[in-house]
């Protein structure tokens, strides 16, 4: 099988420079830099740098460190453009510009003034998944939903625009997608009954260009009833409204706090929508479209070309927001444009990204039990749907009944921590959670700005397994198979990085940076950083030397007990009890650690 990764490499983009932002594609094509959190538009998180390789990675040493001055969970990674590095923090979302030519001296610092009342509205810690760069500007989407364009040289504000209202429960934890003349952003707030959306703003002025909602009327969704397809068939008129009772769609969730990818050839962006509100399925009969859905949208107009709903009428909080990784690979004898997605629900999906055709849907953790499989028979009434096991159906078991032993837990077999893909091995490298749960739904009423959850959860390691709460796996996306799996004591809540040096990097909740062989998974190096790692490993080159960097700072949903000082086992939407032992291994801290080979 041959795999060619056109979107990350120069060949695919050089032919169509007008189709994407030229400053971004230039940065993507220069492996010394990192201009996007996803490394490239295809979300591969693959670096062509190979100075650090499987043979010498064992010699890595700490080159320098930087304290962020903030103690909550540190997700995302720094950016590097030229001789400058840009580092972000969780709330209050400080941005530091560091001069790599002068011992990482702070050139400027941007500290937004945000109302701290946004903190309790943020579901699962005050994280931020990082900055993006385009056309001489650093783009920051703050916790309070203010989108800011900063002059990369001076830190001066070019423009800012407010994308949502925290008083209604709208917040932001995600990065942004700069593409062509636009910057595209999502929104958080599914646990507060927000009607969620993606929005495109003009990159130069901040003016709103289009907004597409996840749930609601066709004109708000930006779907064409005849041309937008689901599994090859037109979605039809009122496709979302018909799957909600009365006006429930107005508080329907479907939030968009994950990652965005982009195919310049098709001019489509891809992302996932999250859980429907509330977590109590009895209160919202129907399929609740288009929550839990993979979207392919035209970036110019926002119009959806196709959708695929992975978990209709979600009963477990299996948010569909995880990244969409774009590759061109052979399926059978035919080369196809693919999209691979590791969903919270425990299934790894491969689709044709041009048409939305479903090609693969297989479990990427063997303990997944809430569904037996996804129906792949195109003639079946249930084609494309998961076949739910009654024992683990919180809907069938009913309100105020504790459904036990559901795998995975609500935080999924993988949460937002992004996987990586190597065109050399044609494998995906996936940080996973090996966690199950008990889930008890209860009746809840909607009040704007107040939590709209309606379930009590407890989480624990998958029983009858290795005893830990995570695995780091290699996945064959064309055949839907695990190639190798490394057990971890805690969930792997760090984003992976694959490199041309045949090394894959990731971090652990205890705080280890690890390097493994991309072919075998053999551990080649590890180093304990000062705090748990939920950030994404990155690499860059400066003055001819390759460096690897990672943010430490325990937190996020898995580390919320430590980050927010919570002790009730059911707090943090069930995570506090499940990860209670984490406090024996690490503590709070915000630090960037940069590694290099000795001179």
C-alpha positions as CSV (number, residue, x, y, z in Angstrom):
1,X,0.0,0.0,0.0
2,X,1.3,3.4,-0.9
3,X,0.5,6.5,1.1
4,X,1.2,10.0,-0.1
5,X,0.6,12.9,2.3
6,X,0.0,15.7,-0.2
7,X,-1.5,18.3,2.1
8,X,1.4,18.5,4.5
9,X,4.1,18.3,1.9
10,X,5.1,21.1,-0.5
11,X,4.0,19.3,-3.7
12,X,0.3,19.5,-3.0
13,X,0.2,23.1,-1.9
14,X,2.7,24.6,-4.3
15,X,0.4,23.7,-7.2
16,X,-2.5,25.7,-5.8
17,X,-1.1,28.6,-3.8
18,X,-4.1,30.8,-4.4
19,X,-6.4,28.3,-2.7
20,X,-4.9,28.7,0.8
21,X,-3.3,31.5,2.8
22,X,0.1,31.9,1.3
23,X,1.8,32.9,4.6
24,X,0.4,29.8,6.3
25,X,1.3,27.4,3.4
26,X,4.9,28.9,3.4
27,X,5.2,28.1,7.1
28,X,3.7,24.6,6.7
29,X,6.3,23.9,3.9
30,X,9.2,25.0,6.2
31,X,9.7,22.3,8.8
32,X,11.9,24.6,10.8
33,X,8.7,26.5,11.8
34,X,5.3,25.8,13.2
35,X,2.5,28.2,12.3
36,X,-0.5,26.1,13.2
37,X,-1.3,23.9,16.2
38,X,-2.0,21.0,13.9
39,X,1.4,21.5,12.1
40,X,-0.3,21.5,8.7
41,X,-3.8,22.0,7.2
42,X,-4.3,18.2,7.1
43,X,-3.9,17.9,10.9
44,X,-1.2,15.2,10.5
45,X,1.1,16.6,13.3
46,X,4.0,15.2,11.2
47,X,7.4,16.9,11.0
48,X,9.9,16.4,8.2
49,X,12.8,17.2,10.6
50,X,15.0,14.1,11.1
51,X,18.1,15.4,12.9
52,X,16.7,13.8,16.1
53,X,16.0,10.2,15.1
54,X,15.4,6.7,16.4
55,X,19.2,6.1,16.7
56,X,20.1,9.2,18.7
57,X,16.9,10.3,20.6
58,X,18.2,8.5,23.7
59,X,20.8,11.3,24.0
60,X,18.2,14.2,24.3
61,X,18.9,16.8,27.0
62,X,17.0,19.8,28.3
63,X,18.2,22.8,26.4
64,X,16.2,25.5,28.1
65,X,13.0,26.1,30.1
66,X,10.4,28.9,30.5
67,X,7.8,29.4,33.2
68,X,4.5,30.6,32.1
69,X,3.5,32.0,35.5
70,X,0.0,30.3,35.3
71,X,-1.0,27.1,37.2
72,X,-4.0,25.6,35.4
73,X,-4.0,23.0,32.6
74,X,-1.6,23.8,29.7
75,X,-2.9,22.4,26.4
76,X,-1.7,23.1,22.8
77,X,1.9,24.0,22.0
78,X,4.1,27.1,21.1
79,X,4.5,28.4,17.6
80,X,7.8,29.2,15.9
81,X,8.0,31.8,13.1
82,X,11.5,32.8,12.0
83,X,13.6,33.5,15.1
84,X,10.5,34.1,17.3
85,X,8.6,31.6,19.5
86,X,5.0,32.4,20.7
87,X,3.8,30.8,23.9
88,X,0.2,30.9,25.3
89,X,-1.3,30.1,28.6
90,X,-4.6,29.0,30.0
91,X,-6.9,31.7,31.5
92,X,-6.0,34.6,31.5
93,X,-4.6,33.6,28.1
94,X,-1.3,35.5,28.2
95,X,0.8,35.5,25.0
96,X,4.6,35.7,25.2
97,X,6.9,36.5,22.3
98,X,10.3,35.0,22.8
99,X,13.5,35.8,20.8
100,X,15.3,32.5,20.1
101,X,18.4,34.4,18.9
102,X,18.8,36.0,22.4
103,X,18.2,33.2,24.9
104,X,14.4,33.3,24.6
105,X,14.3,36.9,25.8
106,X,10.7,38.2,26.2
107,X,10.2,40.7,23.4
108,X,6.5,41.4,24.2
109,X,3.8,40.1,26.4
110,X,0.0,40.4,25.8
111,X,-2.2,39.9,28.8
112,X,-5.9,40.3,28.0
113,X,-8.2,41.7,30.7
114,X,-11.0,39.1,31.1
115,X,-13.8,38.9,33.6
116,X,-12.9,36.0,35.9
117,X,-16.6,35.1,36.0
118,X,-15.9,33.1,32.8
119,X,-13.9,30.6,34.8
120,X,-16.8,28.7,36.4
121,X,-18.6,28.6,33.1
122,X,-15.7,26.7,31.5
123,X,-16.7,23.0,31.7
124,X,-13.4,21.2,32.2
125,X,-10.6,23.5,33.3
126,X,-9.5,26.9,31.9
127,X,-7.4,25.4,29.1
128,X,-6.6,27.0,25.7
129,X,-5.4,24.9,22.7
130,X,-3.2,27.6,21.4
131,X,-2.4,30.3,18.9
132,X,-2.2,30.4,15.1
133,X,-0.2,32.6,12.7
134,X,-1.2,34.2,9.4
135,X,-0.2,37.3,7.4
136,X,2.1,38.8,10.2
137,X,-0.5,38.3,12.9
138,X,-0.8,36.0,15.9
139,X,-4.4,34.9,16.4
140,X,-5.8,34.2,19.9
141,X,-9.3,33.1,20.8
142,X,-9.7,34.0,24.4
143,X,-11.7,32.1,27.1
144,X,-14.4,34.8,27.0
145,X,-14.8,34.3,23.2
146,X,-12.9,37.5,22.2
147,X,-11.0,36.8,19.0
148,X,-7.9,38.9,18.8
149,X,-5.4,39.6,16.0
150,X,-2.0,40.7,17.4
151,X,0.9,42.2,15.4
152,X,3.5,39.4,15.5
153,X,6.4,41.9,15.8
154,X,5.0,44.2,18.5
155,X,2.0,42.4,20.2
156,X,-0.2,45.4,19.3
157,X,-3.9,44.6,18.8
158,X,-4.8,44.8,15.1
159,X,-8.5,44.1,15.8
160,X,-10.7,42.1,18.2
161,X,-14.3,40.8,18.0
162,X,-16.5,39.0,20.4
163,X,-17.7,35.6,19.2
164,X,-20.1,34.7,22.0
165,X,-21.6,35.5,25.4
166,X,-20.3,33.8,28.6
167,X,-23.4,34.9,30.5
168,X,-25.3,32.4,28.3
169,X,-22.6,29.7,28.9
170,X,-20.6,30.4,25.6
171,X,-16.8,30.2,26.2
172,X,-13.8,29.1,24.2
173,X,-11.0,26.6,24.7
174,X,-10.0,25.9,21.1
175,X,-7.5,27.2,18.6
176,X,-8.5,28.8,15.2
177,X,-8.1,28.0,11.5
178,X,-6.6,30.8,9.3
179,X,-7.4,29.9,5.7
180,X,-7.4,32.1,2.7
181,X,-8.8,35.6,3.8
182,X,-10.6,34.2,6.8
183,X,-10.1,33.0,10.3
184,X,-12.5,30.3,11.4
185,X,-13.4,29.7,15.1
186,X,-15.7,27.4,17.1
187,X,-17.5,27.8,20.5
188,X,-17.9,25.8,23.7
189,X,-20.9,25.5,26.0
190,X,-22.7,22.2,25.4
191,X,-23.0,21.8,29.2
192,X,-24.9,25.1,29.4
193,X,-27.4,24.4,26.6
194,X,-25.8,26.7,24.0
195,X,-26.8,26.4,20.3
196,X,-23.3,26.0,18.9
197,X,-21.7,27.1,15.7
198,X,-18.6,27.7,13.6
199,X,-17.9,31.3,12.4
200,X,-15.7,32.8,9.8
201,X,-14.2,36.3,10.3
202,X,-12.3,38.4,7.8
203,X,-8.6,38.0,8.6
204,X,-7.8,41.7,7.9
205,X,-10.7,43.4,9.7
206,X,-12.4,40.9,12.0
207,X,-15.7,41.4,10.3
208,X,-18.1,38.4,10.5
209,X,-18.4,36.6,7.1
210,X,-20.6,33.6,7.8
211,X,-21.8,31.4,10.7
212,X,-23.0,27.8,10.5
213,X,-24.8,26.2,13.4
214,X,-24.7,22.5,14.4
215,X,-28.5,22.3,15.2
216,X,-31.5,24.2,14.0
217,X,-33.2,25.4,10.8
218,X,-31.5,24.9,7.4
219,X,-30.7,28.5,6.9
220,X,-28.9,28.6,10.2
221,X,-27.1,25.3,9.6
222,X,-26.0,26.5,6.1
223,X,-27.1,23.2,4.5
224,X,-28.8,22.7,1.1
225,X,-31.6,20.1,1.6
226,X,-31.0,18.7,-1.9
227,X,-27.2,19.1,-2.3
228,X,-25.8,18.5,1.3
229,X,-25.6,14.7,1.8
230,X,-25.5,12.2,4.6
231,X,-24.1,8.8,3.7
232,X,-24.6,9.7,0.0
233,X,-28.2,10.8,0.2
234,X,-29.6,14.4,0.4
235,X,-30.3,15.5,4.0
236,X,-33.7,16.8,3.0
237,X,-35.7,19.8,4.4
238,X,-35.6,20.5,8.1
239,X,-33.1,17.6,8.7
240,X,-32.2,18.9,12.1
241,X,-35.6,20.3,13.3
242,X,-37.3,16.9,12.6
243,X,-35.0,15.2,15.1
244,X,-35.7,17.4,18.1
245,X,-38.9,17.8,20.1
246,X,-40.5,21.3,19.6
247,X,-37.9,24.1,20.3
248,X,-35.4,21.9,22.1
249,X,-32.8,22.6,19.3
250,X,-32.5,26.1,20.7
251,X,-30.6,24.7,23.7
252,X,-29.3,21.7,21.7
253,X,-25.5,21.9,22.1
254,X,-23.4,20.4,19.3
255,X,-20.5,22.5,20.2
256,X,-17.3,23.0,18.1
257,X,-14.4,23.2,20.5
258,X,-12.2,20.7,18.7
259,X,-9.8,21.0,15.7
260,X,-10.3,22.1,12.2
261,X,-8.6,20.8,9.1
262,X,-8.6,22.0,5.5
263,X,-8.2,20.5,2.0
264,X,-7.1,23.2,-0.4
265,X,-7.9,21.1,-3.5
266,X,-11.5,20.5,-2.4
267,X,-11.7,23.9,-0.6
268,X,-13.4,22.1,2.3
269,X,-12.8,22.4,6.0
270,X,-13.6,19.5,8.3
271,X,-14.5,19.4,12.0
272,X,-16.8,17.6,14.5
273,X,-19.8,18.8,16.5
274,X,-20.2,17.8,20.1
275,X,-22.8,16.3,22.4
276,X,-26.5,17.3,22.5
277,X,-27.7,19.1,25.6
278,X,-28.7,17.8,28.1
279,X,-26.8,14.6,29.1
280,X,-30.1,13.1,30.1
281,X,-31.3,11.4,26.8
282,X,-34.9,10.9,28.0
283,X,-35.4,14.7,27.9
284,X,-34.5,15.0,24.2
285,X,-36.1,12.3,22.1
286,X,-34.9,11.8,18.5
287,X,-31.6,11.6,16.7
288,X,-30.7,15.2,17.8
289,X,-29.1,16.1,14.4
290,X,-26.6,17.5,13.7
291,X,-24.8,17.0,17.1
292,X,-22.1,14.3,17.1
293,X,-21.4,14.9,13.4
294,X,-18.5,15.1,11.1
295,X,-18.9,18.2,8.8
296,X,-17.3,19.1,5.5
297,X,-17.9,22.8,4.8
298,X,-16.9,25.1,1.9
299,X,-14.6,27.7,3.5
300,X,-15.8,30.6,1.2
301,X,-19.5,30.3,1.9
302,X,-19.8,28.0,4.9
303,X,-22.2,25.8,3.0
304,X,-22.0,22.1,4.1
305,X,-21.2,19.7,1.3
306,X,-21.7,16.6,3.5
307,X,-22.3,15.5,7.1
308,X,-22.1,12.1,8.9
309,X,-23.6,11.6,12.3
310,X,-21.6,9.1,14.3
311,X,-23.7,8.8,17.5
312,X,-27.3,9.6,16.9
313,X,-29.2,10.5,20.1
314,X,-26.1,10.4,22.2
315,X,-26.7,8.8,25.6
316,X,-23.1,9.0,27.0
317,X,-21.6,12.4,26.3
318,X,-19.4,11.1,23.5
319,X,-18.6,14.5,22.0
320,X,-17.6,14.3,18.3
321,X,-15.1,17.1,18.3
322,X,-11.8,15.2,17.9
323,X,-9.5,16.1,14.9
324,X,-10.0,15.0,11.3
325,X,-6.7,13.8,9.8
326,X,-6.5,14.1,6.0
327,X,-4.4,11.6,4.0
328,X,-4.3,10.3,0.4
329,X,-4.0,6.5,0.6
330,X,-4.8,3.4,-1.5
331,X,-8.0,1.7,-0.6
332,X,-8.0,-1.6,-2.6
333,X,-6.5,-0.6,-5.9
334,X,-7.7,3.0,-5.9
335,X,-6.0,6.0,-4.4
336,X,-8.6,8.0,-2.4
337,X,-8.7,11.3,-0.5
338,X,-9.3,10.1,3.1
339,X,-10.4,11.5,6.4
340,X,-9.6,9.6,9.6
341,X,-11.2,10.4,13.0
342,X,-10.8,8.8,16.4
343,X,-14.1,9.5,18.1
344,X,-14.8,9.7,21.8
345,X,-17.3,6.8,21.3
346,X,-14.3,4.4,20.8
347,X,-14.7,3.9,17.0
348,X,-12.0,4.9,14.5
349,X,-13.6,6.1,11.3
350,X,-12.2,6.5,7.8
351,X,-14.3,8.3,5.2
352,X,-13.8,9.6,1.7
353,X,-13.4,13.3,2.4
354,X,-14.6,14.4,-1.0
355,X,-18.0,12.5,-0.8
356,X,-18.4,11.6,2.9
357,X,-18.6,7.9,2.1
358,X,-18.1,5.8,5.2
359,X,-15.2,3.3,4.5
360,X,-14.1,2.0,8.0
361,X,-15.6,2.1,11.5
362,X,-13.8,-0.1,14.0
363,X,-13.1,-0.1,17.7
364,X,-9.7,1.4,18.6
365,X,-9.8,0.1,22.2
366,X,-10.9,-3.5,22.6
367,X,-12.9,-2.7,25.8
368,X,-15.5,-0.5,24.0
369,X,-18.9,-2.2,24.9
370,X,-21.8,0.3,24.5
371,X,-22.2,-0.8,20.9
372,X,-21.4,-4.1,19.2
373,X,-20.4,-2.4,15.9
374,X,-21.3,0.2,13.3
375,X,-23.6,-1.2,10.7
376,X,-21.6,-1.1,7.4
377,X,-24.3,-2.7,5.2
378,X,-25.5,0.0,2.7
379,X,-28.8,-1.8,2.2
380,X,-29.6,-1.9,5.9
381,X,-32.1,0.4,7.6
382,X,-29.5,1.1,10.3
383,X,-26.5,1.7,7.8
384,X,-23.9,3.9,9.4
385,X,-25.4,3.7,12.9
386,X,-23.8,2.1,16.0
387,X,-25.7,-1.0,17.2
388,X,-26.4,-0.1,20.8
389,X,-26.2,-2.7,23.6
390,X,-29.3,-2.4,25.7
391,X,-27.5,-3.1,29.0
392,X,-25.4,0.1,28.5
393,X,-28.1,2.3,27.1
394,X,-28.8,5.1,29.6
395,X,-31.9,5.9,27.5
396,X,-33.4,2.4,27.8
397,X,-32.4,2.0,31.5
398,X,-34.1,5.3,32.2
399,X,-33.8,8.3,34.5
400,X,-32.5,7.9,38.0
401,X,-31.0,4.5,37.1
402,X,-27.3,4.0,37.4
403,X,-26.1,2.2,34.3
404,X,-22.8,0.5,35.3
405,X,-19.7,-0.7,33.4
406,X,-20.1,1.5,30.3
407,X,-16.9,1.6,28.2
408,X,-15.6,4.1,27.3
409,X,-16.3,6.7,29.9
410,X,-17.7,10.1,28.9
411,X,-14.2,11.5,28.2
412,X,-14.1,8.8,25.5
413,X,-11.5,6.4,24.2
414,X,-9.8,9.5,23.1
415,X,-10.6,13.1,24.0
416,X,-9.3,16.2,22.1
417,X,-5.6,15.3,22.5
418,X,-4.6,15.0,18.8
419,X,-3.2,12.0,17.1
420,X,-0.4,12.1,14.5
421,X,0.1,10.4,11.1
422,X,3.4,9.4,9.5
423,X,3.4,9.0,5.7
424,X,6.6,6.9,6.2
425,X,4.8,4.1,8.1
426,X,1.2,5.0,7.0
427,X,0.2,4.6,10.6
428,X,-1.7,6.9,13.0
429,X,-0.3,7.4,16.5
430,X,-3.2,7.8,19.0
431,X,-3.2,8.9,22.6
432,X,-6.0,7.0,24.3
433,X,-8.1,6.7,27.5
434,X,-8.7,3.2,28.8
435,X,-11.5,4.2,31.1
436,X,-15.1,3.0,31.9
437,X,-17.9,4.6,33.8
438,X,-21.2,4.4,35.7
439,X,-23.8,6.9,34.4
440,X,-27.0,8.0,36.1
441,X,-29.2,10.5,34.2
442,X,-31.7,12.8,36.0
443,X,-34.2,15.4,35.0
444,X,-32.8,18.9,34.7
445,X,-34.3,22.3,33.8
446,X,-32.7,24.9,31.5
447,X,-31.7,28.3,32.9
448,X,-29.5,30.5,30.7
449,X,-25.9,30.6,32.0
450,X,-26.4,27.7,34.4
451,X,-25.1,24.1,34.0
452,X,-27.5,22.0,31.9
453,X,-25.9,18.5,32.5
454,X,-28.5,16.1,34.0
455,X,-26.2,13.2,34.8
456,X,-24.0,11.9,37.6
457,X,-20.9,10.0,36.6
458,X,-18.1,8.0,38.2
459,X,-15.0,6.8,36.2
460,X,-12.5,4.0,36.7
461,X,-9.8,2.0,34.8
462,X,-11.2,-0.5,32.3
463,X,-11.7,-3.7,34.3
464,X,-9.9,-7.0,33.5
465,X,-7.1,-5.2,31.7
466,X,-3.6,-3.9,32.5
467,X,-4.8,-1.8,35.5
468,X,-3.9,1.5,33.9
469,X,-6.1,4.2,32.4
470,X,-4.5,4.7,29.1
471,X,-2.7,3.3,26.0
472,X,-0.6,4.8,23.3
473,X,-1.4,3.0,20.1
474,X,-0.5,2.8,16.4
475,X,-3.5,2.4,14.1
476,X,-3.9,1.3,10.5
477,X,-6.7,3.5,9.3
478,X,-7.3,1.7,6.0
479,X,-7.9,-1.7,7.6
480,X,-9.1,-0.4,11.0
481,X,-6.6,-2.3,13.1
482,X,-4.3,-1.7,16.1
483,X,-0.7,-2.4,15.0
484,X,0.8,-2.0,18.5
485,X,-0.3,-0.7,21.9
486,X,1.8,0.6,24.8
487,X,-0.1,0.6,28.2
488,X,0.1,3.7,30.4
489,X,-0.9,4.2,34.1
490,X,-3.0,7.2,33.3
491,X,-4.8,8.4,30.2
492,X,-2.5,9.8,27.6
493,X,-3.8,13.4,27.5
494,X,-1.0,14.8,25.4
495,X,-1.0,15.3,21.6
496,X,1.3,13.1,19.6
497,X,4.0,14.2,17.2
498,X,5.4,11.9,14.4
499,X,8.7,12.8,12.7
500,X,10.7,11.8,9.7
501,X,13.4,10.6,12.1
502,X,11.1,7.5,12.8
503,X,10.3,8.8,16.3
504,X,6.9,9.5,17.8
505,X,6.7,11.8,20.8
506,X,4.0,12.1,23.4
507,X,3.6,13.2,27.1
508,X,2.0,11.6,30.1
509,X,-0.2,12.8,32.9
510,X,2.6,12.1,35.4
511,X,4.8,14.5,33.4
512,X,7.0,12.3,31.2
513,X,8.0,13.3,27.7
514,X,8.3,9.9,25.9
515,X,9.9,9.0,22.6
516,X,9.0,5.7,20.9
517,X,10.0,4.0,17.7
518,X,7.4,4.7,15.0
519,X,7.5,1.1,13.6
520,X,7.6,-1.0,16.8
521,X,6.4,1.3,19.6
522,X,9.6,0.5,21.6
523,X,10.3,3.2,24.2
524,X,13.5,5.0,23.3
525,X,13.6,7.9,25.8
526,X,11.7,9.5,28.6
527,X,12.2,12.5,30.9
528,X,10.1,13.7,33.8
529,X,9.1,17.3,33.5
530,X,7.9,19.4,36.5
531,X,4.1,18.8,36.0
532,X,1.7,16.5,34.1
533,X,1.7,16.9,30.4
534,X,-1.6,17.7,28.6
535,X,0.1,19.9,26.0
536,X,1.0,18.7,22.4
537,X,4.6,17.9,21.6
538,X,6.2,20.2,18.9
539,X,9.5,20.5,17.1
540,X,11.4,23.2,15.3
541,X,14.8,24.1,13.9
542,X,16.9,27.1,14.9
543,X,20.3,27.9,13.5
544,X,20.5,24.4,12.0
545,X,19.7,22.5,15.2
546,X,16.5,20.6,15.8
547,X,14.6,21.2,19.1
548,X,11.6,19.4,20.7
549,X,9.3,21.4,23.0
550,X,6.4,20.6,25.3
551,X,4.2,22.5,27.7
552,X,3.8,20.9,31.2
553,X,0.9,21.9,33.5
554,X,-1.5,19.3,34.7
555,X,-5.2,19.9,34.2
556,X,-7.8,19.5,31.6
557,X,-10.8,17.2,32.3
558,X,-8.6,14.3,33.5
559,X,-6.6,16.6,35.8
560,X,-9.4,18.9,36.9
561,X,-9.2,17.6,40.5
562,X,-5.6,18.8,40.8
563,X,-6.1,21.9,38.7
564,X,-9.2,23.2,40.5
565,X,-8.6,21.7,44.0
566,X,-11.7,19.4,43.8
567,X,-12.0,16.4,46.1
568,X,-15.6,15.1,45.7
569,X,-15.2,11.9,43.6
570,X,-18.2,12.8,41.4
571,X,-17.0,16.4,40.8
572,X,-15.4,17.4,37.5
573,X,-18.2,15.5,35.7
574,X,-17.0,12.3,37.3
575,X,-13.2,12.6,36.6
576,X,-12.1,13.6,40.1
577,X,-12.5,10.2,41.6
578,X,-11.2,8.3,38.6
579,X,-7.9,10.3,38.6
580,X,-7.5,10.7,42.4
581,X,-4.1,8.9,42.3
582,X,-2.6,11.5,40.0
583,X,-1.8,13.7,43.0
584,X,0.8,11.1,44.1
585,X,2.8,11.6,40.9
586,X,2.7,15.3,39.9
587,X,1.6,18.8,41.0
588,X,0.5,22.0,39.4
589,X,2.9,24.1,37.3
590,X,3.1,25.9,34.0
591,X,6.4,25.3,32.1
592,X,7.8,25.0,28.6
593,X,10.6,22.5,28.4
594,X,12.8,22.4,25.3
595,X,15.1,19.5,24.4
596,X,18.0,19.1,22.0
597,X,20.8,16.7,21.3
598,X,24.2,17.6,22.9
599,X,26.5,19.7,20.8
